[in-house]
Amino acid sequence: MPRVTLAKRIWKLTFLAIAFFYLFGLGILPLVGPDEPRYAQVAREMFARHDWITPTLGGHPWFEKPALLYWLMIASYHALGVNEYAARLGPAVCGLITAIFVFWLGRTIERTTVTAEGQNAVQLGEWSALVFLSSFGAIAFSRAASFDIVLTMTLTGALCCFFVWQITTTNSRPRLWLLVACYSLVGLSLLAKGLVGIVLPVGIIAVYFAIRREWPKKSFLLSLLWGLPITLIVAAAWYGPMLHRHGWTFIDQFIVQHHFKRFLSNKYHHPQPFYFYIPTILWLAGPWTLLFVAGFVSSVRTWHQSNERRTLAYLTLAWVMVPLLFFSLSEAKLPGYILPVLPAVAMLAGNEVPRILRLDRSSKLLQVTGVLFLAVALAGSWYMVRRLGLPTRPAILGLLVAAVAGGIVVLVSRRKTVAVFALAIASLCIIMIGIEGAKVVAAHDSVRDLIQAADARGYSSAPVFYFLCDDRSAEFYASGRLAYEATGEPVRFEGAQDVTAAIRQKGGLGLVLMETRWEKQLTDYRSARAEKVADNGWISIFAVHTN
């Protein structure tokens, strides 16, 4: 079998294996954190009403996010039923599609470099896609019910369409379909996460031309006349009906509160220092952090070169710097906000891999990466066992995988291709081992098992109440049984008298979720009988009788 054909088959098998990993076991863990259960529940309420327009939570309009993630969830609910796997399937597919866009852009740059320089930027598409798919950030967010990976997919698609058009279009090959796709994907970005979906691509493309010190092609400027209407038409599929139904309430809640006030104030309590996203990008890029840093430095150095390799430097630097500066200026900061830079990070790191394979002196960079990978695995295992309660067995197994991979990278200096693949495979394996071990940790962060235990005791129709508790997962697992305020927030009671009065109004029987440390405030209350059903070490569930 020819060597080239064998290499292609190896790459195809590698990506098929990674795709299987991305789609496998999405329902192993319960929905956790403040966001996953809420997003899944919003989609379930829309699904139950056969309403693809108005997001609701507890029956109340909930205008925090646009509809694209909900639409993906609804489609999955139709096909697979309402469950954790269906809620996470759409984001996992978005992660894989993002890698396809990265591969496509890398391949296009390869061909351009061949034409201009007489040599190939070896497998830039393959290496960049592999780096992206095996990075900690892509894996973590693609396996969660997250808006951030959906925006990353649509934004990457839009930018890749534009840059491929910019690189390949000539007078004889106008390729306008790429611009049509670009404008359409910007419209989808508006549906993915709001106004940031147009701010980022416009800013990145503008900075790209600024650092090139040239004006866009005339054909691109003229395309704005018909392209922006395409963007608005795509976005209007949801924004139009929402404005028609809800008017100023939608504008105030979605645009004013969840865009401008979120950006300009600490209203939603996510303050972080200005430099927060620099270390965030570095851990999202793991285990390829050092390759990314080397690629970034290399791109800065090629800034003034006259060859076509500048194309990669210009577009990736603009792609990294614009979101980094934009989100650093925001008062509210969360790690997922910066995720859209990860495809560019992967391309910078992926561009370094062929150089490492080609140059002997670059072996040290790979060896240091192996040592750093092992050190991070060791520190992460210690933290998860000592602080989060991860079982010791999966932690040790993960360390063994990291040790093997790190050893291969450090010791096999002449088989650098093997070392790079070892890092990628180890990254995926460690995440899979961590997911298995995280079942125990997730049980503390979700009330799924508590609700199921209460249902098994015959309380499946009893209303559910929060008492001295800040859990969010009951919004999905106790769907239709929670009491909500007009703001769309679940009612949380601060006193035993108040929660028992609410139970009495509901018929005299209710389930109460509360932090375990406050149990005596309920059990010592004499006007009701509280029967403990179960606890997960942090949250307890009681069946409370007031008759």
N, C-alpha and C positions, 0 to 999 in steps of 0.2 A: 504494500500500500504506500503511495507517495507520502512523503513527510508532511506536505502542506495539507493534504486531505485528512491525514491523521490528526493534525493540529486542529483543524476545523471541527472534526468530530468531538475532540476533547472539549473544545469550547462549548459546543452545543450541549453536550452531556452535563458540563459544569453548570450552565445556566438553567437547564431543566431541573437539575438537582436543587439549585437555589430557589427556583420557582416553587418546587414541591415544599421546601422548607417554609417559604413565605405563606403558603396556603394551608400548611399542616397545623393542627392543634390550636386553631384560633379560639376555640371555645374551652380550652383547658382551664383557664383562669376565669374567675368571675369578673364582672365589670367593676372596676375600682376607681378610686379618686373622685373628685368632685364633678368631672366632666363626662366620662364614659357613660355612667348610668343615666345622666340627664339627656345626653344626645340620643341615646338609644330609646329612651322613653318618649322624647319628643317625636321621633320617627314612628314609634309604635302608635301614638295617639293619632298622627296623621294617617297612618296605615289603616287604623280601625275606622276612621271617618271617611276613608277614600278621598282625602283632601291632600293634594300635592302643593298647596299654596301656604296656608297659615300654620306656622309652628305653634303648638300649644304645649304647656306643661301643667299637668293637673287640671286640664280644661281651660286654663287661662292663656291668652296670647303671650308668646315668649319670643321676643324680637332680638335676641342677643346675636344670632348668627343667621346667615342666609341658608338656602335650601339644598345645595348640591350634595352635601354629605347625607342629609335626610333622604334625598331621592335615592342615593345608592343603598341606604339601609332599607328603604321601603321595597326596592326591587329585590333585595336579598330576602326580606321577610316573605314576599310573595313566593319565592322559589324554595326557601329552606325553613320557613316558619320563624317565629319570634324567639331568638336565642342569641347567645353571646357570639357564636360563630358568624351568624348572619350579620350582626352589628359590626363586626370587624372585617368582613370579607371585602367590602368596597375599598377601605384604606389599604389593605394588603395588595389588591390589584393595582391601586394607584402607585404604590411603591414600585411594582414591577414595570408598569408603563413608563414611569419616570426613568428607570434604567434603560428602557428601549430608546427613549429620546436622547439620553446621554450617549448611548452607543451610536446612534444615527449621526449625531453632530460630530462625534470623534472620528467616525469613518469618513465623513465629508472633509474634515480638516486633513486627514491622512492623504486623501486624493489630491487636495489642493497643494499640500506640501510636496508631493511627488512631482507635480507639474512645475512648481516654481523652483525647486531645489535639486531635482534629479535624484532624490532619495526619499524614502518613506518614513513617516512618523509611526514606527512599528506598532501596529495593533493598539492605537490610541483608543479606539472605540471599545475594544474588548476589555482592556485594562481599566479604563475609566468606569465602565459599567460594573465590572467586578469589584472595584474599590467602593463604588456607591452601595451596591447590594450587601456588601459585607461590613459596612461601617456601622458603628453602634447606633448612630442617630437614625439611619434609614430603617434598621431592623426594629428598633424600639417603637418608632412612630408608625411604621407600617403594620405593626401587630396590635395597634390600639385604635379605638373608635375616635379618631382625631381629625379635626379640620385641617391641621397643618400639613399633613402629607397630601391631602387633596389639593390644597393651594400649591404645594410644591410641584405636583404633577402638571396642573394646568399652566402654571407660570413657566416651568421648564419647557413644556410643549410650545408655548408661544415664543419664547426666546430662541429655541432651537429652530423653529420654522423661520423666524426672522434672520438668524445668523446663517442658516443654510441658504436662504434666498440671497443674502448679502454676499456670500462667498461664491455662489455658483451662477448667479444670473448674469447673462451677457445680452447684448443687443439681439443676438439670434435665438437666445433661450430666455425669455422673460420670466417664465415660471411663476405666474401670478397666483396660482393655486396655493403657493406657500404663504403668500401674504393674506389670502382669504382664510387659511387655516390659522395664521397668527392672530388676526383680529377676532376670529371666532373663539380661540382659546383665551384671549384676554377677556372676552365676554363671560366665558366659563369661570375665569378667575374671580370676576365680580360676584358670581354665584357661589364661589368656593369660600370666600372670606371677606366680602365687602370691598370697600374702596381701595384697600391695599392691593387688590388684584389688578388695578390699573396704575396705581402710583408706582409700584415697583418696576413693571416692564417699561413704562415711559422713562423713569429715572435711569434705569440700566442702559437702555438704548441711547438716551441723550448723553450720558457720561461716556459711553463707548465712542460716539462720534467726537466728543470733546477731546478725549485723550488721543484720538487719531488725528486731531486738528484738521478735520475735513467736514464738509457738509454732506448730508445724506444724498443719495442718488435722487435725481429729479423724479424718477418713476415712483420712488417711495413717498416723496412729499405729495405727489398727485394722488397716491393711493389713500392718503388720509381722507380725501373727499368721499370715497365710498367705503373705506375700511372702518372708520369710526361708526358710521351707521350700522355696519354689521355687528360690531361690538355691542352697541346699544340694543339692537334687535335681539341678540342672544340673551343679554342680561334682562331685557324686558319680559322674558318668559316668566320670571318670578316677580321682579320689581313692579311691573305694570299692574298685575292683579293685586299685589299687596298695597300699592298706593290707592287703588280703586276701593279696596275693602276697608282700609284702616286709616288712610289719609295722614293727618298731622301726627297722630299717635305713633304711627310707624316711623315717620321722619324723626320725631323727637327721640324715641327709644332706640332705634337702630342706628341712625346717623349721628345725632347729637350726643346721646349718652354713651353708646358703645363704640363710637369712633373718636369723636373729638375729645370728649371728657376722659375716655380711657387713655388717649394719647397725651393729653395735656395735664392731667391730674392723677392723684393717687386714689381716686374714688373706689377702685376695685381691689385695692390693697395688694399690689404686686410691686412694691418698690425695690429697686436694685441699683447698685452704683453704675455710673456711666460706662465703665469698662466691662460690665457683666458679660457681654456677648463675646468678648475675645476668648476667655477660657471656655465658654460654652461651645464655641465653634471647634475648639481644640478637642474637647471630649466627644462631640458629635462625630468628628472625623476619625476617631479611634477605630482600629489600631493603626491607621494610616497617617497619624498626626504629623510625624516627622517628615514623611514624604510630601504632605501638603505644604508644610513650612518651606521645605526645599524647593517645591514647585513654585510657591509664591515668590520666593527670593529670586529664582531663576527668571520668572516672568518680568519682574521689575528690572532685572539686568538686560533683558532683551528689548526693553522699551524703545530704544533708539536704533535698533537694528533695521536693516532695509529689506530683510527677507519676509516671506509670507508667514513664518512662524510667529510673527508679531500678532497675527489674527487671534491665536489662542490666548496670548498674553493679554491683549486688549479686552476681549470679551469676558474672560474669567475674572480679571481684576475689577472690571466694572460690575460684574455679577456679584462679587463678594463685597465690595466696598459700599455700594449703594444701600443694600439692606442693612449692612452693619451700622452705617451712620444713621440711617433712618430710624431703626429700632432702638439705637443707643440714645437717641434724643427723646424717646417716649418715656413718660413717667412710669408706665406699667410695663414690666418686663417679665416674660416667661420663656423658658428654653425653647419651646416649640415655635415661637415667633420667628426665630432666625433660621429655621429649617430650610427655607427656600434657597439658601446659599449652598447647601450641601452638594447639589449636582456640579456646581463650579468647583467646589473644593475637591470633589472626586476627579474632575478632569485635570486639575493641577497636580494631584497626587498620581493619577494614572499616567500623566505625561512624564513623570519621573521614573516610572517602572522600566520602560525601555532603556533609559539612560543608565539605570542601575545594572540592568542585564548586560549592557554593552561595555561599560567602563569598569575596570578592576578597582579603581580607587573608591568607587561608590559602595563597595561591599561594607565599609564601616557604618554607613548610614543604615543599611539593612540590619546589620548586627545590633546596633544601638536600638533600633526599632524592636527587635526580638527581646532584648533585655528589658526595655520599657514595657512591652506587652506583658511579660511575666511579672514585673513589679506591680503593674496596675491590677492584674488578676489576683495577686496575693493581697494587695490592700483592699480590693473590692470584696474578696471572700471574707477577710477578717471583719470588715464593716458589716456585711450582710449577716454573718453568723452572730457577732457580738451585739450589734445594734438592732438588727431587724428580725432576728430569730430564725434565719435560714438554717435548715437542717445541715449537720456537719457532712453527711455523706455526699450530697451533690456538690457542696463546696470543695471537698477534697477531689472529687472527680473532675470538676472544672479546673482546679489547679494542676492536675496531672495533664490534662489536655493542653493547658497553657505552657506547662513545662516542656512537653514534647515539641510543641510548635516553636517555642522560644529556643529550645536546643537545636532544632533543625535550622532555624534562621541564623543562629550564632555560629554553629559548627560546620554547616554545609556551605562554605563560602563560594565554592565553584559551581554549585547547582542552585543559582539564585532564583531560577524560575520555580523550582521546587519550594524554595523558602517563601516566595511570595504566595504561592497557592496554599502553603501550610498556614500562613497567617490568616488568609481568607477563610479557610475551612475551620480553623480553630475558633475564629470569631463567631461563626455560625454555631459550632458545637457548644461553645460556652453559653451562648444565649439559650440554646435548647435545654441544656442542663439546668441553667438558671430558671427557666420557665417551669421545669418539673419541680425543682426545689421551692420555687416561689408559691406553690400551692398553699404551703403552710403560712407563709407571710401574707398572701392575699386573703386568706380566711379571716385575718384580723382586720382587714381593710374593707370587708364587704359583709353585709348582713344576709347574703343569699342562703347560707346554711342555717341561719337562725330562723328566717322566714319559713324555710322548708321544714325545719323541726317543729315549728308551731303548727304548720298546716297538717303535718302527720299526726298531731295531737288532736285534730278536729277543729282547729281555729282558722280554716282556710277562708272563711267569709267574714272574719272579725276585722273591724277597722283598725288601722295602725297609727300610733301616735309617737312623736318624738318628745322625750322628756330629758332635759339636760344632756343633749346629744347633738353632735354636729355631723352626723353621717349623711351621705348623699345616696348611697347605693339602694336604699329602700325605695327611692323614687322609681326604680325599674322593677325591683323584686317584689314590691308591695303595690304594684300598679293598680290604680282605681280604689285603693283603700286608705290613702293618705289624705289628710285635710290640708288645703292650700289657702294661702292668703291671696288677696287680689293682685299682688305683685308677682305671683307665680312662684313664690317661695313657700316651702312646706311650713306649716305651723309648728313652732317649737315652744313647748311649755317649760316654765321655770319653777313652778310650784306643784306639789302633789295635789293640792286642792283644785287647781285649775285643770290638770289633766284628767283627774277623776270626774270632775264636773262635765268635761267634754265627752267622756266615755258614757256617763249617765244619759246625756242627750242622745247618744247613738244607740241606746237600748240596754245599757248596763254591762256590756262585755266589750273589751278592747285589748289589743296587744300594745305594749309599751316598750319602745326601744330607748335605752339609756346607757350611759357610761357605767361600767361595772362599779367604779369607785363611789358612785352616788346611790347605790342600791338601797341603803338604809333610809334614805329620804322617802322612798316609796313603801318599803316593807313596814316601816314604823308608823305609817299613816293609818289610823284606825277606822276611818270611814269607808275603806275599801279592802277587799281581799286580793292580795297580789301573789300569784303563783309563778315561780321562776320556771321558765321552759328550757332555756339554754343560754350559754354565753360563748364568746370567741376569744376571751382574754381581755377584750377592751370594751365590747358592747354586750349588754345582756338584754334578753327579751323576756317580758313578763306577760302573763295573762291576768288581766285585772277585772274583777267582778265588783260592781258597785251596788247590786241588788241584795 
